[in-house]
Amino acid sequence: PGLPAAEEFTLSTADGVTLSGTYYPSNEKKAAGVLLWHDLDRDRSDWKDLIEELQEENYAVVAMDLRGHGRSNRRGEGILDRKTMSDADFANAGQDVQAAYQYLAGREEVDKDRIAMIGAGWGANLALQFAARERRLKTLVLLSPGLSIKGLQALENMDRYGKRPVFLAASLKDGEAAEAVRQLEKAARGERMVKVYE
């Protein structure tokens, strides 16, 4: 069979932001799930090629626009965009991850004990922060994480993440991310795979 059709959806966070996302179902019953988180000043369209590959491998996938990005641009009656985001908005962005995780884990065709997150930049740090608290999350892929992005401290969250597996990747041209990957590799307590690309 072909790939199942994508479904657009919206979610509300605890602090009243309306998030926009896309759900890509799997052909498999009780499929493993993957949540995708983009970097600052980007949106979920970054994941287009990867989503197709994940669907072909029978994952159920959710790609979100984080608050103030893409179509996740409303709070109550007001507009929320990257230029108007406050420190509090950045501090509360973990609510976006929580809401999307609950959405994916709550779908009956998804195996809630087999959910992973893939994040880039700010999205990587948000995924790691969430995974440090949510023990059921199976694994993480962190692309170009930072040691600190918008107040999200990666090393302490990596320690809390414990012995679950992690894949870390960065480019040497992004010196800060490459250094973060090296330090996170040392801080990781479980199975880890690291790629630092030219």
Disulfide bonds with the S-S distance in Angstrom:
none
